[in-house]
């Protein structure tokens, strides 16, 4: 769990660094910013995965495959964001 000391503000850059510097796969990067982040915070029972009854904030990306989120630096394909159902 990050205690709030990370200077990174870009989730896409964080995933890129995890893959290129530390060898995580695309699936591991995506899990790390969703399910595993919720698990680290003790929130997995209520968020972190798409399941009925769980809270979900969503990013809708204009991409052809998930690897584009991880390997294309300086690229922000965000199409829409849904936060608290809005």
matplotlib code that plots the C-alpha trace (Angstrom):
import matplotlib.pyplot as plt

x = [0.0, 1.4, 1.3, 0.7, 4.4, 4.5, 5.2, 3.4, 0.1, -0.4, -1.8, -0.8, 2.8, 2.7, 1.6, 4.3, 7.0, 5.7, 6.0, 9.2, 11.2, 9.9, 8.7, 5.0, 2.7, -0.2, -2.6, -0.5, -0.4, -4.2, -4.8, -2.4, -4.3, -7.7, -8.2, -4.9, -5.0, -8.4, -7.0, -4.1, -6.5, -8.8, -11.6, -11.8, -15.2, -16.7, -14.7, -11.8, -13.6, -16.7, -19.3, -23.0, -23.3, -19.8, -19.1, -17.3, -15.7, -15.0, -12.6, -13.7, -10.6, -10.4, -8.0, -7.9, -6.1, -5.2, -1.4, -1.9, -2.5, 0.7, 3.3, 2.4, 4.0, 2.5, -0.7, -4.0, -6.9, -9.5, -12.9, -15.1, -14.9, -17.8, -17.3, -19.9, -22.3, -22.1]
y = [0.0, 3.4, 5.7, 8.7, 9.5, 8.6, 11.6, 9.9, 11.4, 9.4, 5.9, 5.2, 6.2, 4.0, 1.0, 1.8, 1.8, -1.4, -3.1, -1.7, -1.3, -4.2, -6.7, -6.9, -8.2, -6.1, -8.3, -7.8, -4.0, -3.8, -6.0, -3.8, -0.6, -2.3, -5.5, -5.5, -1.8, -2.4, -5.5, -3.5, -0.9, -3.6, -2.6, -5.7, -6.7, -3.5, -2.3, -3.3, -5.7, -5.5, -7.5, -7.0, -5.0, -3.5, 0.2, 1.0, 4.1, 3.4, 4.7, 4.0, 3.9, 4.4, 1.5, -1.7, -3.8, -3.3, -3.2, 0.2, 1.6, 0.2, 0.7, 4.0, 6.8, 10.3, 8.8, 9.4, 7.6, 8.4, 8.5, 8.9, 8.6, 7.5, 8.4, 7.6, 6.7, 10.1]
z = [0.0, -1.0, 2.0, -0.3, -1.0, -4.7, -6.9, -9.9, -10.9, -14.1, -13.8, -17.4, -16.6, -13.5, -15.6, -18.2, -15.6, -14.0, -17.4, -18.8, -15.6, -13.5, -16.1, -15.2, -17.9, -19.3, -17.2, -14.1, -14.6, -15.1, -12.0, -10.1, -10.7, -10.1, -8.1, -6.3, -5.5, -3.8, -2.0, -0.7, 0.7, 2.2, -0.1, -2.3, -0.9, -2.2, -5.2, -7.5, -9.8, -11.9, -10.0, -9.1, -5.9, -6.0, -6.3, -9.6, -11.2, -14.8, -17.5, -21.1, -23.3, -27.1, -27.7, -29.7, -27.1, -23.4, -24.2, -25.7, -22.2, -20.9, -23.7, -25.3, -23.4, -23.7, -25.1, -23.3, -25.1, -22.4, -24.1, -21.0, -17.3, -15.0, -11.4, -8.8, -11.6, -13.3]

ax = plt.figure().add_subplot(projection="3d")
ax.plot(x, y, z, "-o")
ax.set_aspect("equal")
plt.show()
